[in-house]
Amino acid sequence: MKKLIYILSLGITLLCADIDIMKVSDTLSNIYGVKYYNNDKSILLDSTVPTTTLKKADIVLFPAGLDINKITIVNSYAKLRLEEKSIGAIYTFKNRTQIIFVRERLKKNSLSLSKELNQYIINECQLNLICLANHYKIADVF
């Protein structure tokens, strides 16, 4: 009985936390000239996203547990804040797929996005709450 409850709860969790694969594939295919290694085998990207082996990849998607020295795209906002070699994050929040890229990190790695992806770009400052508060003068309110 415990196994059945565990399997059902895991299934419900996976259904609720689904990433919009079409949105992700469309976004990643618009970063020109790079090849990806997808470390999360449960997320199957479509054929428009150029994938390769870990050794040949330019960017590693969702590198949990890998000890690598490559550019990454992580699976949470918190990891994006902590991992400076990560140029962006793809994750779900309130059952919606969130995609974020950091302008300064893209520039540092000589990567550019198509104009359609400008809506997903934030400044490094937006990852730091103090800097963000100063930018929007939120601190003056308190």
C-alpha atoms as one frame of an Amber mdcrd trajectory, in Angstrom:
protein
   0.000   0.000   0.000   2.848   2.411   0.845   4.413   1.717  -2.562   1.142
   2.546  -4.333   0.775   5.831  -2.444   4.400   6.719  -3.206   3.988   5.944
  -6.920   0.754   7.956  -7.132   2.237  10.952  -5.333   5.345  10.822  -7.521
   3.170  10.684 -10.647   1.073  13.645  -9.515   4.216  15.613  -8.690   5.688
  14.929 -12.119   2.449  15.895 -13.869   2.209  19.163 -11.959   5.847  20.063
 -12.467   6.024  19.470 -16.210   8.238  21.790 -18.157   6.830  23.089 -21.422
   9.195  21.201 -23.725   8.100  23.125 -26.828   8.881  26.455 -25.148  12.252
  25.197 -23.912  13.183  23.657 -27.273  12.198  26.814 -29.128  14.246  28.947
 -26.738  17.365  26.774 -26.836  17.287  26.458 -30.618  17.445  30.280 -30.799
  20.839  30.415 -29.077  23.009  30.216 -32.132  26.137  28.172 -32.634  26.051
  26.006 -29.500  25.526  22.328 -28.795  23.918  21.031 -25.627  24.277  18.067
 -23.368  21.043  17.308 -21.505  21.809  15.714 -18.144  18.101  15.318 -17.264
  16.944  12.324 -19.285  13.317  12.864 -18.227  13.238  16.048 -20.348  13.281
  15.035 -23.990  14.035  18.034 -26.194  12.872  18.020 -29.784  15.175  17.669
 -32.788  15.566  21.442 -33.310  17.895  21.593 -30.293  21.412  20.491 -31.270
  22.490  17.943 -28.652  25.747  16.049 -28.356  27.893  14.192 -25.854  29.081
  15.801 -22.631  32.628  16.070 -23.946  31.607  17.908 -27.147  28.884  20.099
 -25.614  29.204  23.873 -25.274  26.436  24.114 -22.673  25.288  21.511 -20.157
  21.602  21.506 -19.259  20.692  20.668 -15.663  24.181  19.522 -14.521  23.135
  18.087 -11.141  25.832  15.778  -9.851  28.275  16.446 -12.680  31.697  17.874
 -11.980  32.244  19.898 -15.140  34.022  22.985 -16.309  31.476  24.134 -18.891
  28.765  26.725 -19.183  25.498  25.506 -17.662  21.779  26.149 -17.597  20.383
  25.070 -14.232  16.949  23.949 -13.091  16.171  26.522 -10.376  16.383  30.220
  -9.644  18.318  29.514  -6.447  20.990  27.580  -8.343  21.233  30.396 -10.883
  21.966  32.844  -8.067  24.666  30.569  -6.610  26.410  29.162  -9.683  28.270
  31.871 -11.551  29.176  29.631 -14.496  25.481  29.246 -15.214  24.123  31.574
 -17.901  20.487  30.819 -17.190  17.791  28.723 -15.597  14.791  26.736 -16.807
  12.354  25.619 -14.129   8.680  25.532 -13.185   7.018  27.948 -10.792   3.300
  27.776 -10.085   2.987  25.192 -12.867   4.489  27.543 -15.460   7.777  27.135
 -17.249  10.182  29.915 -16.320  13.174  30.753 -18.509  15.826  33.244 -17.398
  19.160  34.282 -18.888  21.637  36.674 -17.264  22.848  39.429 -19.618  26.327
  39.830 -18.121  26.982  36.082 -18.060  25.917  35.733 -21.697  28.255  38.568
 -22.674  31.128  37.114 -20.620  30.779  33.832 -22.536  30.356  35.570 -25.939
  26.827  34.231 -26.385  23.971  36.111 -27.959  20.273  35.394 -28.097  17.871
  36.190 -30.900  15.681  39.252 -30.367  12.665  37.031 -29.663  14.375  35.932
 -26.433  14.941  39.427 -24.990  11.942  38.876 -22.714  13.911  36.179 -20.872
  17.008  38.292 -20.159  17.661  39.852 -16.759  20.600  41.799 -15.358  22.966
  40.230 -12.834  21.788  42.833 -10.326  18.324  41.283 -10.330  19.748  38.137
  -8.727  20.982  40.129  -5.721  18.195  41.327  -3.417  20.167  44.269  -2.001
  21.134  45.509  -5.443  17.576  45.006  -6.665  16.199  46.938  -3.685  18.604
  49.808  -4.344  17.776  49.804  -8.030  14.045  50.123  -7.422  14.493  52.263
  -4.274  12.499  49.735  -2.267  14.777  50.381   0.725  13.446  53.960   0.909
   9.936  52.667   1.564  11.000  50.865   4.741
